[in-house]
Amino acid sequence: MDIIIDFLLQSGFALMKDNSLNFIMIAVSFVLFYLAIVKKFEPLLLLPIAFGMFLTNLPGAGLYHPEFFANGNIAWSEFGTGNAGLLDILYLGVKLGIYPSLIFIGVGAMTDFGPLIANPKSLLLGAAAQFGIFFTFLCAKKVGFTGAESGAIGIIGGADGPTAIYLTSKLAPHLLGAIAVAAYSYMALVPVIQPPIMKLLTTKEERKIKMKQLRNVSKTEKIMFTIVVTLLVSMIVPSAAPLVGALMLGNLLRESGVTERLSKTVQNELMNIVTVFLGLSVGATTTAQNFLNINTIKIIVLGVCAFGIGSAAGVLLAKFINLFCKKENRLNPLIGSAGVSAVPMAARVSQVVGQKEEPSNFLLMHAMGPNVAGVIGSAVAAGVLLAIFYS
């Protein structure tokens, strides 16, 4: 009889009274399941995040121990004694910066930098869209976050999930769950958030602007681009080298023409495996203690501001550049909003909004320039913040 009682006292049902907040988080995970499965909001990562959230909040399961990663350190001794849970072990890939870099190799292999190389002005639009990161950084400091926490929150404006996870795991790991959920939620809502901003800041005539067809970019140019960008960025912002280097390695596998098998592997098998581990690990950090507080609400509000301001900055810079361009060389300002690096969704939104005004207008390839520039820009911005606040 004592054995049965002891067994029941160790069950999750017996632990409910001491872990009531955990069931609120389990309910939140069900909401994310709904958004991923029914609404199809970034399901490839939101679904694993939701399941990681579900697992980490099961009373008594012991799958994740936040105290093993307290104060930015790793309690390696706990791993050696077998006390670590499954999610503790998987989370090491986030903590050590492994998963985001591997994701970037896959992203690089799926990215065509040709539109950016063909129209270098689009690099400026991608850079302008990163304004949302630094503006939100200042706002976050104003509402009480530390410099490191503010940098992690600001990176939401880059609309680049792996970069947000990478930077937050270094600067503010206790905010990782809230920032990751906010970042991927807003990326999924690009078609909802961006069009009103784009229409507010442009006239009907500007949205009808047709751009000249982009020139063909040679294989040699694309190969040299990967090497030159890696060299320049790593020399100027060394802390951005892991992300930019991984991105350009993936692109070199794609463009070299001699590693097709590797390119397909990093685009498919590697990306899929790492995405599952990354999602579960991020979800594991969304414990009741870390997630159910006023800071989460602040992050959600600041995140949408970061995203909106980044989109607006790209549009406004395109309008400014047009002041100095001949009529036939003008930019359609709609492509500026694609400077946030939600690839390729933001570029598609530029195309859709443009075609509503002028059905014969094709902006997708033009928008891909600032779109892929935003990927580089967000990685550089993360490197700058890492250099300032990571110790």
N, C-alpha and C positions, 0 to 999 in steps of 0.2 A: 504493500500500500504506500509506504514511504517513497518508493521508487517512482510510482505513478504521480504522487503529489509533487515530488522534486522535478519531474519531467514537465508537468503542467506549469509550474512556477517559472520555468525557463522558456516557455512558449511566448510567442509574440502577443497573444491575447492577454497573458498575465502582465506583460510589460506595457500595455496600452496606457494605463493610468499615469505612468511616469514619462510617457512619450506622446502626449496628446497632440503636440504641434507637428509631429511627424506625419500625422494623418491629414493635416492641412496640406503638407507638401505632396503627399500621395495624391490628393485631390487635384493639386496644381499639375502634377504629371499627367493626370487623365485629361486635363484641358489641352496640354501639349500633344497628347496622343490624338485628340480630336483635330487639332490644327494641322498636324502632320498627315494624318490618314484621310480625313474627310475634306479639309480645305486645301491639302497639298502644299502647305507653307514650308518650303525647304525640307521636305521629308527625309532626304538622305542623311541629314545630320540631326534635324529636330527630333526624329523618332528615336535614334540611339540616345540623345540627350534626355528625352523623356523617360526612357527605360532606365537609364543610369540614375535619374532622380528618384524613380520608383524604388529601385533596389537599395539605394543608399539610405532611404528613410524607413525601411522595414525594421521594426523594433527587434533588437537582439541578433540581427543577421551578422553584424560585424564585418561587413564587406568593405567599409571605408572608415578610416580613423583620422579625422582632421588634425588631431594632436601630433600625429607622426610628421606633419608638415608645418608645424607652428613656427612663427617668426621667420618664415622663409627658408628654414633648414629642413633637412631630411633626417629622420631618426633611423639611420641605417641599422642600428642594433636590433630594432624591432623586426626588421625584415629577416635578419639572420636567425632569430629565435622562432620564426614561424608564426608570429602574432599578426602579421599583416594579412589583410583580406584580399580578395581578387581585385577589387577596384583600387586598393592601395597600390598594388603592383602595376596595374594598367596606368594609373595616374602618373607614375614615374616618367612615362613617355611625354606627358605634358610638362611636368616640372622641369625635366631636363631639356626641353625644347626640341624633342625628336619628332613628334607627330606633325606640328605645323610646318617644319622644314620639309618633311617627306610629302606633305600635301602640296607644298609649293613646287616640288619637282613635277608632280602630276599636272598642276595648273600650268606650269611653263610648257609642258609637252602638248597641252591642248590650246595654247595661245598662239595666235598669228600676230607678230609685231609689224607685219607689212604695212598696214594702214598708218601706224605711228611713224614709221620710217619714211613713208611717202609724203606725209604731211607733218613735218616737225612742229608746226604751230600747235598741234594737238597736245604736245607735251606740256605746254603752258596751261592748257585747260585742265589736264590731269593734275598739275601742281596746284592750280587755283582751288580745285575741289577739296584739297587737303586743308583749306582754311577752316573748315568746320571742325577739324580735329583740335586746332590750337585755340579757336574761339571757345569751344566747349571746355577745353582745359582750364581756361581762365574763369569760366562760369562755375566749374566744379570747385575750384579753389575758393570762390566767393561764398559758396553754400556750405563750406566746412570740410571738404575733403583735403587730404594732404597732397603734396605735389605729385608723389608717385601714384596715388589713387586717381588724381585728376588726369594724369597722363593716360592711365589705363581706360578711364571713362571716355576721354576725348577720342581715342582711337576708334570708337564705334562709328565716328563720322567718316572713316575711310571705307566703310561698308565692305570690309574684308575680314571674314570670320577667322581664318587661320592666323592672320596678323594680330587681331584682337586677342585671341587666345594666347598667342606667343608672348605678347607684351604684358598682358595681365598676369600670366603665370610667373613672370619675373618681378613685376612691380607691386601687384596687389592680388596675390592668389586667393585671399579671402573674398574677393569680389568676382572671382572667375565665373561662377554660375550665373549671377545676375547679368554680368556684362555679355557673356556668350548668348544667353537667351535673348537679351535685348538686341544684340547685333544681328543674329540670324532671323529674328522676327521682323526687324525693319528691312533686312535684305529681301525677305519674302514679300514685303509690302511695297517694294519699289514701284510697281504699276499703280499703286494707290496714292503714295506720298508725292511722287515727282510731278505728274502732270499738272496739278493745280499750281505748283510753284513755277513751272515752265511757262504756263499760260499767263500767269500774273506778271511775269517779268519781260514778256515779249509781246510785240504787236503782231497782228494777223499777217502783215506784210513780211515781217522778219521770219515768221514760221514758214512762209512760202519760199524762202530763198533756196535756190538750187545751186549745189556746189559741183564744180568740175570733177569729172571722173579721175580717180587716183591713178597715178602711174604704176606700172609694174615694178616690183622690187625684186632684185636679183637674189639668188641663193647666197652669193658671196656677201652681199650687204647684210642679210639676216644673220649669217654666221658671225660676221665681224661685230654686229650690234650686240650679240650676247656677251662677247669677250670684252668689248670696250665698256659697256655699261657695268659689268661686274667689276672691272678694274677701277673705273672712276668712282662709283658709289662706295666701294670698299676702301678706297684711299681717302675719300672725303668723310664718310660716316662708317668707320670700321664695324660698329655694332650692328649695322644693317646687313653685313656680309652673309650671315647664315641664311636669311630669307631671300635676299637678292641672288646670292650664289646658287641656292637651290632652284629658284625660279629660272635662272638662265641656263643651268645645267639641263633642266627638263626641256627648255626650248632648243638647246643645242642638239639634244637627242632627236628632236623633231626635224630640225632644219638641216642637219648634216647629211641626211640621206643614207647613212651607212649603219644606223642603229635602229632600224624600223622595229625590230622585235622588242628592244628595250623601251622604245617610245610607247609602243602599244601596252607594254606591261605596266609602266608607271601611270599611264592614263586610265587603265582599267583595274587589274588585279591589285596593284599597290595602293591606288587611291581608295578602292573599295574596302580593303582590309584596314587601312589606317583610319578611314572615316568611321568605321564601327568602333575601333578602340578610342578614337578621339572623342566621339559623342558620348560613349559610356563614361569616360574619365571626367569630362566636363560636367555631365549630369551628376556624377558622384559628389561634386563639391557643393551641390545645392542642398545642403543640410538645412534643417529648420533654423538653426542658430545663425547661419550665414545668410539665409535668404529672406526670412520673415522679419524685416526691420525697415525703418524709414529710409535707409540708404538705397534699398532696392527700388523704391518708388522714385527717389531722386535720379537714380541711374536711368530708369525707363524714360523719364521726362527729358533728361539731358541728352539721352541717346537720340531721340527723335529730333531734338534741336540740332545736334551735330550733323545728322543726316540731311536735314532740310537746308541748313546753312551751307554745307558742302555743295549740294546740288545748285543752290542759288549762286554761289561764288563762280562756278564754272560757266553758268549762263551769262552772268554779268561781265566776266572777262571776255567772252566771245563778242559781246556787244561792243566792248571797249576796243578790241582789236579791229573790229570793222570800221571804226572811225578813221583808221590809217590805211585801209585797203581800197583798192580799186573795186568798182562794182562787180566785175567778173570774178574777183578773188575773195569776195566776202564769205564769211563763215555763217552757216545757219546756227543761231545761238542755242537751238535745241540740243545740239551735240555737246554743249558744255556741261549739261547735267550728267552726262555719261562719265564725267571725270571721276565720280565716285566708283570704286572698283568692284561693283556688283556685276561681274562678267558672266554672260553677255546680256543680262537682263536689262541693265540700264541703257545699253545701246539699242536694244529692241524697243524700249519705251520712247526713245528719241525718234525712232523710225515710225512708230505708231502715231505719235502726236503730230509729226510732220505730215504724214499721209492723210490725216484727217483734214488738214488745211489744203493740201495739194496732192491728190492721189497719184500723180506722176512723179512725185519726189521720192528719191531713194537715199536715205541718210544712214542706213545701217553700217556700211563699211566706213563712212566718214566718222560715225560715232564710236566705232571700235578703236580709233586712234586714241582719243582721250580716255576711253574705257580701260585699255591695257596700260596706258600711261598712269592711270590711277592705281593700278596694282603696284607698279614700281614706286609711285609717290607715297602710298600708305606704308610700304616697307621702309622707305627712307625716313618718313615721319616717326615710325616706331623706333628706328635706330637712333634718331635724335633724342627722343624721350628716354630711351634706354641709357644713352650716354650721359644724360643729365642726372637721372634719378636712381639708376641701378648701382648698387654698391656691394 
